[in-house]
């Protein structure tokens, strides 16, 4: 097939969510990168790169091409039919986070209108309009919530995603702390705050779920094993269906109070269990892993 040796990472997402950071990470990883490509030129660019023998290309498309965005899903379907390996990523953040970032940088949102009296309200309206315009692309992509991660974490996460081998479906297990907010990009969220908490054991408080003493403590409690089995059974029942639905990534978030012990332990255990049959990645948001 003409496109079988070409891999394209398509980056879309909210303005101010970190698309430039992600594109720089891909450039560092050896991708030929194109920023703000008009969707009308997507097919032509792919054909050109194929003639040049390119193997890895990263393309950023955003709301500055608003009138052309409806073309993109059809173009992606055509590229898949040609055998092109597509890895669509969508960078997102909460509206409050985006408003703060714009306030700090004093940048103008690309959908902002002319002079308005209430700048804050106008910015929120522009962000919500952007969400609507990008909604279909978001549904077809792996979503990365950048609200609570640093630029360096985002770069590391993007590199880990694209370094994973291409497969029908990649599982991403992520631990997080409920006290810092839900990861809005998660496909499934499991609350494990009812499990025994190593935080209240003085010798375990400073450790994490990756440390053997914490693993031993949690492994001694039947309810922890029961929670693991329930999550494992649920995922095993649905992963084949998700893969047949052409899902490239599925993010499973496990949350506890501090995101340090119980959620980390279960992410480690689940990632190990599923790695034998699926491409599997793991993240620990509160430990600085991305």
N, C-alpha and C positions, 0 to 999 in steps of 0.2 A: 504494500500500500504506500502511496506517495508520502504520507506524513508520519509513517510508523516510527521514525527515529527522532522525531521532534517533540520536545516537551515544552509546554507553555504554562507559566504561572501567570494567571490573570489576577491582578490586584485591583479590587474596587473597595468602596467604603465611604464612610462619612468624612467630610472635610474636617481636618483637625484630629483625626483618629490615629495618625502615624503612618500613612501610606508611603511617604517619602523615606521614613526610617526603614520600613520593610523593603522598599526597592533598593536602598543602599546595602542592606544585608544580602540581597540576592546578587547584587553586583559584586560584592566581596566574594560570594560563593561561585563566581564565574559565569553568571548569566549575562546575556546581552540585554540591557534594560532600555525600555522606551517609556517615558512618562507622558501622561495626558494624551494618549493616542485617540484621535477621533474614531469612533466605531466604524465609520465608513471605510477606514483604511485598514481595518483589522485583517481581512482576508488577503489584501494585497501585500501587507507586511509579512504574513505567514508564508505566502508563496515566494516572496523575495528571499526570506531566510532559508527556505527549503532549497532554493537554487544555489544559495551560498554554502549549503552544507551545514547550517547551524544545527545544534542539538539542544540547546537550552536558551529559551527566551523568556523574559519577564516583561509584562505589559501592564501599565497602570491606566485605568479608565475611570473617570469620575464624573461628577455632576456638571462639570463645565461643558460637557457634551450632552446636556440634558435632552435636547430634541432628538438625538440619535440613539439614546440608550435602549429604546424598545427593540432595536435591531440585534442587540448583542446575544440574547438567548438563542435565537435562530442561528446566528453565526457560530456559536459554540457547538450547537448540534451538528452543523455541517462539518466543522473541524473534527469532531469525534468520529464521524462517518469516514473521514479520510485517514483515520488511524492516529491522529495527533493526540498525545497524552496531555490532558488538561488538568491543571490543579488550580481551581478558582479559590481565592482567599478574599474574605470580606472583613475589613477592619471596622470595628464599631466601638462606641463608648456611650455612656449615659449622656443625656442632654445636659445635665448639670456640669458634667466634666467638660463637655465641648464648649459650653458657655464660658466656663472658667478659663479654658485654654485660649479662647478668642480674646477674652478680656486681658489676659496677661500679655499676649503678643500684639494686641491692637490691630490684628488683621481684619480684613473685611470678608465676610462670608460670600462665596461666589453667587449665591441666590439672593443676597440682600438687595432691597429696593433702594431708591434714592433717599433723599433727606426725609427722615421720619422723626417724630418727637420722642417716642419711646424706643430707644435703641435696644434695650434688653428684650422687650416683647418682639421686636422685629427680628432679632437674632434667633429667638426660640422658634418663631414662625418659619424662618428660613430652614432651620434644622429639621423641623417636622416635615416640611415640604420635601427636603432632600431624602428623608427616610422613605417617604411615599414613592418618590421617583426611582429609588434604588431597591425597592422591596423585592422585585422579581429576581434581581441578581443576588440579593442576600439569600433567598431561598435555595439557590443552586450552588452556594459556596460554603466553604468551611469558615465559620465566623470566629474572629479573634477579638475578644473584649479587651481593649487597652486602657480601660478606666483606672485600673489599680496596678499597672505594671510600668516599670521604667523603660526607657528607650533601649537600654542594653538587654533587658529581659525580652523585649519584643524581637530584637535582632536574633537572639539566641533561639527563641521559639520558632521563628520563621525558618531559620537554618535547619533546625531539627525536623521540621515538617517536610522540607524539600529534600533532605538527605535520606528520609525513609524511602524504601523501595516502592515503586508504583505498584499498587495492588487494587483489587476491586473495592476494598474498604479498609481504612485505617482507624483503629480505635485509639482515642486519646483519653486517658484516665487523669483526672485532675483533683487534687485535694485543695480545700479552701476553708476559710474561717467565716462562719455566719456573721460574726461581729463586724466584719469588713464588707459584707454585702455579697449577694449572689453573683456568680459569673453568668452574665446575661447570654453568653454564647453557648451554654451547655444544652445538649439535647436531652439529657436525663440528669436529675439531681436527686441524690440520696442523702437523707439526714441521719447521721449516726450519733447525734448528741446524747441519745439515751443509753449508750454503751458505757461501761466502766471507764473512768477518766484517769489516765496516769498522771495528770497534772497534780492530783492531790496526794501523790506519793512523793515525798521529799527527794528521794534518790533518783526519781525519773523526771522530775519537773523540767530540768534543763536539757533533757534529751529529746529525740524526735522518734517518730514511728519507723525510721530507718535503722535505729540503734537496737542491738540485740536484747538488752534488758527490757526495753519497752515492748518488743515483739514477744518476748517470753511472758511478760505480764498479761498482755492482751490475749495471747494464745491460750492462757489458762481459763479464760471465761467462755462458757458455752455460748452465750448470746452473741459474742463477737463472731464465732464460727458460724452461727446461724445466720447472722446478717450477711456474711460473705457468701454463704450458700444461696440465700435468697436473691442477692444481686446477680450472682453468677448464673443462676437458673433463668432469671428474667432475660438477661442479655443473650444467653444461648438460644432462647426461644425466638428471638427477634432479629438477630444479626443477619441471618441468611436473607430474611425478607427485606431488610434495609439495603443489603448489597444488591439484591435484584431490582431495587428501586433506584439504582444508580447513585447511591449516597457514597461520596468519596471519603468522608470523615464522619465519625460519630464521637461526640465528646460526652463522657460520663463523669460528672462532678460528684465528689464525695465530700460532705461538709461536716465539720464538728465545730466546737466553740472557738478554739484558737487556731485550728488548721495546722497543728504541730504533731499530735500524737495519733489519735484514732483514725482520722481521715487519711493521714500519710501512710499508716500501716496498711489500711485496706487498699489504697491505690497500689502500693507495692505488691501486695498479694494478688490482686486482680490482674495487674499488668503481667505478672509472671505466669498466671494461669492461662491467660488468653494468648500469650505470645506464641504458643505452640501451633495455633491455627490461624491467627490474624496478625497483620502488621500492627504493632502496638507501641504507643508512646506514653510517657507519663510526665506530669507536671506537678510541682508543689508550689502553689502560688505564694503562700506565706513564708516559705523557706527561701524565696528568691530564685527558685528554679522556674525557667520559662520554656 
